[in-house]
Amino acid sequence: MLDNKIVRERLLNDFDCKASQVDGVVDKISKMAPDIYAAFESWFNTGVIQEIEVEGYTVASLLATKKNLNIVGAYLTLDWLRREPQRAKLALSQPEIANSVITKKIVK
């Protein structure tokens, strides 16, 4: 199991997560479905993406189609697809996910 403090720091430093929302994101990560959490944990520790498919979506397909989504958001989206498939698929059919907490860090 990942150390929540380390996850929190990495979200803030590497993924431009908002400080006011980071604790909620860490909580969502800790509550992911076991198989999605295991894939996330493996990526977090090694940088290697273990593809897992939920409702026809994978990390790679989410990253390719949702330009404002980063890898952490992709894993969270897979978990959302598992929990609420209809609602998540409806949101994914929109051009961009509104109010995404985790977005790609833009390098200036």
C-alpha positions in Angstrom: 0.0 0.0 0.0 1.2 3.5 -0.9 2.1 6.0 1.8 -0.5 8.7 1.5 2.0 11.4 2.4 4.2 10.5 -0.5 1.3 10.3 -2.9 0.1 13.8 -1.6 3.5 15.3 -2.2 3.9 13.9 -5.6 0.4 15.1 -6.6 1.3 18.6 -5.5 4.8 18.7 -7.0 4.5 16.6 -10.2 0.9 16.8 -11.2 -0.2 20.3 -10.4 -3.0 19.2 -8.1 -4.6 22.0 -6.2 -3.6 22.1 -2.6 -7.2 22.6 -1.5 -8.2 19.4 -3.3 -5.2 17.1 -2.9 -6.5 15.4 0.3 -9.7 14.4 -1.5 -7.7 13.0 -4.4 -5.5 11.0 -2.1 -8.7 9.6 -0.4 -10.1 8.7 -3.8 -6.9 6.9 -4.8 -6.9 4.9 -1.5 -10.5 3.8 -2.2 -10.0 2.6 -5.8 -11.2 -0.9 -6.7 -8.4 -3.4 -5.8 -7.3 -4.2 -9.4 -7.2 -0.6 -10.4 -5.4 0.4 -7.2 -2.8 -2.4 -7.9 -2.2 -1.1 -11.4 -1.9 2.5 -10.1 0.4 1.4 -7.4 2.6 -0.4 -9.9 2.8 2.6 -12.1 3.4 4.9 -9.1 6.4 2.8 -8.1 7.9 1.8 -11.4 6.5 4.3 -14.0 5.3 1.3 -16.1 1.6 1.4 -17.1 -0.1 -2.0 -16.6 -3.1 -1.6 -18.9 -6.4 -2.4 -17.3 -9.7 -2.1 -19.3 -12.9 -0.8 -17.7 -16.0 -0.3 -19.9 -13.8 -0.3 -23.0 -11.4 2.4 -21.7 -7.8 2.0 -20.8 -5.2 4.5 -19.4 -3.8 4.9 -22.9 -7.2 5.5 -24.5 -8.1 8.1 -21.9 -4.8 9.9 -22.2 -5.2 9.9 -26.0 -8.7 11.3 -26.1 -8.8 13.6 -23.1 -6.2 16.3 -23.5 -6.6 17.8 -20.0 -6.3 14.4 -18.2 -3.0 13.1 -16.9 -2.2 9.6 -15.8 -3.4 10.0 -12.2 -6.7 11.3 -13.6 -6.9 8.4 -16.0 -6.6 5.8 -13.2 -9.2 7.8 -11.2 -11.5 7.8 -14.3 -11.1 4.0 -14.7 -12.3 3.7 -11.1 -15.2 6.0 -11.7 -16.1 3.9 -14.8 -16.2 0.9 -12.5 -18.4 2.6 -9.9 -20.7 4.6 -12.1 -20.4 3.4 -15.7 -23.3 5.3 -17.2 -22.5 8.6 -15.6 -18.8 8.3 -16.3 -19.4 7.4 -20.0 -21.7 10.3 -20.4 -19.1 12.7 -19.0 -16.4 11.1 -21.2 -18.5 11.7 -24.3 -18.2 15.4 -23.7 -15.2 17.3 -25.3 -13.4 17.7 -22.0 -14.1 16.6 -18.4 -15.4 19.7 -16.6 -13.8 20.7 -13.3 -11.1 18.1 -13.4 -9.1 18.2 -10.2 -6.0 16.6 -11.8 -4.9 18.0 -15.1 -1.7 18.0 -17.1 0.9 20.3 -15.7 1.7 22.8 -18.4 5.4 23.6 -18.8 6.0 27.2 -19.6 
